[in-house]
Amino acid sequence: MAKAIDLIQGTLDMLILKAVSLRPLHGYGILLRIQQLSSDVLQIPQGSLYPALYRLETNGLLKFEWGESENRRRAKFYSLTPRGKKHLHAEEEQWDRLRLGIAAVMAATPEEV
Amino acid sequence: MWRRFRSAWQLWTRNDEFETELDAEISAHLAEHEEALVAAGMSRDDARRRARADFGPASTIRQECREATAFSIAAAFLRDLRYGFRLLHRSPGFAAVAVITLALCIGANTAVFSVVDAVLFRPLAYPQPDRLAEIAVAEGDQPTADEASFNGTQWEAVHAGTPALETAVFSDWGTNVNIVSAGAAATLKQQRVGMGFFHVLGVSPLKGRELHADEDRKGGPSVAILSYPAWKSTFAGNENILGRSILIRGEPHTVVGVMPDGFRSTIPAEVWTPLRPSRDGEGSGENYGIMARLKPEASWAQANVQLDVLHGAMFGPSAPREHARVAPLQAILAGGLRRPLLILWGAVGIVLLIGCVNLAGLLLARATVRGSEIATRMALGGGGGPILRQLTAEAIALGVYGAAAGVVAGTMMLTGLRNQASTLDLPFDIRIDARVVAVTLAIALGAAILFSLYPALRLSRLPLSAVLAESGTRIAGRTHHWGRRVLVLTEVCLSVVLLFSATLLIRSFTYLRTNARGFQAEGLTTGTVSLEDSRYQKASSVTHLFDATLERIRAYQGIEDAAVALTLPYERPLNIGTHTRDNRDITINLVYVSPEFFRVLRTPLLRGRYFTVADSATSPKVMIVNAAFLAHVFQGRPALGESLHVFGADVTVVGVAGNIVQRPGFGDFMPVDVTPTAYIPTAQITDRMIGIHIWFSPSFIVRSRDQAVAAQAMRASLAAVDHYLPLARVRTFDTIADEALAMQRFEAALMGALSALALLLAAVGLGGLIATNVSERRREIGIRMVLGATRGKAVVAASVPGIVLSAAGLAAGALAAPLAARVLRRFLWGVAPSDPVTLATVLAILLVTAIIASVAPALRIVRIEPAKILRQ
């Protein structure tokens, strides 16, 4: 298992949106999904997930429904609103550009400069 | 926004539910984690501890969740507001212009609204004011304030025949009376009211009692009720005032009551005495008002039905169309003020609109200047929402300052307004109260937010790249000033409407004030004596008083001549009904005058002769009529030798004099106009006429170069003849004319002030537009100048758009103004609501203003140094 790294500031929202875009998830499920998708590279402080969820919900990017977890517990299942979908799309594009940009910079060799 | 609002609302209202849900969610999370850890082989206790540790500090996270939803809104708003105030403070110039604009507009609105509110909206200060009414005469369905007077017979019929109402009779004819008591003397406003008047209004005396029935009939004991201010000032708040005897017009009256502080009657009054209604004398004419309160369980419809039953007793068969109706007291008291006030309110609303348009222009200009800053912020990821919120916050900060300054300005303006209105003798308490301030605040904040939204919305949708690219070069402008141009055009158009209306009212007032008076007012001074006095109940005593006093006045050094008359020019004369030889019923004005009257006033005699000393109490009765009388009554017949039946005697016409302007008091005339008037000599006053001194106080008229000498001569002469008769209201005809035209003057002055304000605001708005344009195009202009354009050409190029814009506004205004002025038609005399000369003048004034407002800021170009600009 690779060493876990902390999240870049501000990317948690994007990760949450991505996680619930596949199917509705409850809070713990979102956590597991992100860890699983990142092959346990990304470690999220568990508690910090909730303020982010409430903020996204208040801003109209997420909606929720009460449902039952696999362990038959009452839980809130979050999913994307249309606005949330659009927002995720925009974030993904921006992320791509940022990633490419950074990668290009980091890949530079002394000869190229 | 709505979503935020809703979640905030939910949080306030359903706090418990929110907390429960949060708890459930967190404990579900912990349980899931714990299960996962146990499944991975951890002991239950360790797993529970580990789950809590992994989750982090629960209470902090809960708090963050709360903040993430609702509290963030209030916090964000406060942050924005603080930011707004900071922004405003950072540009004091902009803030000052904006706040002054708001203060002037809101101040004017506050002042006018406080009057409108007091007269039209605020419930009258009586218990259950909605059950109070006056009886009025209606010819169609709508009873009017001018037709709310009845004679004694009608009053008796209403009093006995309307079981649905409690009624009381009163007189609206207040007079100034002299009051003398041990150690106190004053002139107070007297109103005569019938038994039960205060009871019907629902106000009991503070001390003592109301009038008794036996005091309110002929020959009953003379009593008086004092107002609280009169008791406090004239009688120094004497606790033993009840039962004391005071002299009112020389007659002893016993004080039986003092009304509470703040009590207002239908007219401003300080002392009340019994009316003693009757069917003859005063009661033979329509001189009584009838106050009514709807009894519990009764309805207005019932009252009207009961009044319909009385139709025969009240009007007889000759007036089938007239019927008595109950009319709400507030409407009756507001009377003729309603329309002028609504017009004034509309005008002040237009001023507010112009002010707001200016404000929008200012904010727009400012937003444009800040365009690059905002674009940068948006490029860095600031969303449209927060930026919109911040721009609005700045406007709210403006609104707060504007409202505060507006209330201060309004208070000052109201003082001026009250001074103007004091001549109107309104029975209303005009003040700025919480209600008025609340409306002001609502207007200020509403206006600020509304007019900030337009620029804010525009900005939050800015095409970023364009603005960012522009910010370096600043050859901006043309495209995005269209909004402001439309605003300025609207402003100019509204200014035309307002200035035109004001000019019409001013011209109308001037017309009434200066139009053919029929006498030479310069050098005349008058003074009034009240003859409602026990010693002047015989014609002979009145005639003697006049003759002896006039003789003494004329003997004074510096007095050219003197006369006496029942009423003065510009005043309302006695209206009496009579009939012509061919039995036509007519209303005429009657004035008694001493023989020198026409000579003193320098009014020409057109035919026949003046009165002489030969016209005495025993010689045949004679009258002089005016030219209008010939036209109206004799219809062109030679009047000399004709006779009319007046006060029970046949009176022969011996002369025709020129017309003298008066307040008509009847018929379809202008506020001051020439009316058919008959003059009779003072020597032929009869005992039957003495009753008219209840309402009319005769005046001496003295011609002298020195006003002070005239006043002194009148005072001393009167004192020598009757020591107890004070001379009141020493005035010149300037004052008398102003009093007669108080309403017209009030309207003209106020509309004039408002339109001046509108003009100023429009000029500021236009100037601001040009100034912004010039400062934005400095660089472009500099380059053009380097390329050979002269400064003169540049100035013209910069100012011409403003002038063209104004011309378009003027054209729109020229179309709109005559239409708007139609509302004024009922208040205009001597000038048409579409008067082309007035319109041309107004347009010229505005055009000159527009040119100045456009050229002045453009002159800043002269100071541009092309070399410097190129280096920048």
Interface residues (C-beta under 8 A of the other chain):
Chain A: H26 G27 Y28 P45 Q46 G47 S48 Y50 P51 A52 Y54 R55 E57 T58 N59 G60 S69 N71 R73 R74 A75 K76
Chain B: R3 R4 S7 E21 L22 A24 E25 I26 A28 H29 A31 E32 H33 E35 D54 F55 G56 P57 A58 T60 I61 E64 C65 E67 A68 T69 A70 S72
